[in-house]
Amino acid sequence: LDDLLEKLKSNLQEVQARGGQMIVFEDEQSQLSSENSFTVLKVTSNVGRITAPITFNIALQLLSYHVALIKGTDVDQPRNLAKSVTVE
């Protein structure tokens, strides 16, 4: 997992270099610093490492939903929605 965290930090730096605004959800173990011009939201949960992504996903979905409502976006029928397949 440390390798993935280092890759994530590298990706955050790429977004920052392009002037992106970031909100990062983290647990206690990631130890990201909010000094890097991104907002860090700590999500604490007493679940295991396997189920922790579910907790983070719920927080992200709620944030996305409320941001869409604030922006006046129709959350039930988003514009430009298209199915796509990405192959890595």
C-alpha positions in Angstrom: 0.0 0.0 0.0 2.9 2.4 0.5 3.7 2.1 -3.2 0.2 3.2 -4.0 0.3 6.1 -1.6 3.5 7.3 -3.2 1.9 7.1 -6.6 -1.1 9.0 -5.3 1.1 11.8 -3.9 2.8 12.0 -7.3 -0.6 12.3 -9.0 -1.6 15.1 -6.6 1.5 17.0 -7.5 0.7 16.7 -11.2 -2.8 18.1 -10.6 -1.4 20.9 -8.5 1.2 21.8 -11.2 -1.7 22.3 -13.6 -3.6 24.5 -11.2 -6.2 22.0 -10.1 -8.2 22.4 -6.9 -8.2 19.2 -4.9 -10.1 17.8 -2.0 -8.4 14.7 -0.5 -10.1 12.2 1.8 -7.6 10.5 4.0 -7.3 8.1 6.9 -4.9 8.3 9.8 -2.3 6.2 8.1 -1.8 8.3 5.0 -0.5 11.4 6.8 -1.0 13.8 4.0 -0.3 17.5 4.7 -2.8 20.2 3.8 0.2 22.5 3.3 0.4 21.3 -0.3 -2.5 23.6 -1.4 -5.1 20.9 -1.2 -7.9 20.4 1.3 -7.5 17.3 3.4 -10.7 15.8 4.9 -10.0 13.1 7.5 -12.4 10.1 7.4 -12.1 8.0 10.5 -13.6 4.6 10.5 -13.2 1.5 12.6 -13.4 -0.8 9.6 -10.6 -2.9 8.1 -8.4 -2.1 5.1 -10.6 -4.2 2.8 -13.9 -2.3 3.6 -12.4 1.2 4.1 -12.8 2.2 0.5 -16.6 1.8 0.9 -16.5 4.4 3.7 -14.5 6.8 1.6 -16.8 6.2 -1.4 -19.9 7.2 0.7 -18.2 10.4 1.8 -17.2 11.2 -1.8 -20.7 10.5 -3.1 -22.3 12.8 -0.5 -19.8 15.6 -1.3 -20.5 15.2 -5.1 -24.2 15.2 -4.6 -24.2 18.4 -2.4 -21.8 20.2 -4.7 -24.1 19.4 -7.7 -27.1 20.7 -5.8 -25.3 24.0 -4.9 -24.3 24.4 -8.6 -27.9 23.8 -9.7 -27.1 20.7 -11.6 -29.9 18.2 -12.2 -28.5 15.3 -10.3 -31.1 12.8 -11.7 -30.3 13.6 -15.4 -26.7 14.8 -15.8 -25.9 16.4 -19.1 -23.3 14.9 -21.4 -23.5 11.5 -19.7 -22.1 8.8 -21.9 -21.0 5.3 -21.4 -17.3 4.7 -22.0 -14.8 1.9 -21.5 -11.2 2.7 -20.5 -8.5 0.1 -21.0 -5.3 0.6 -19.2 
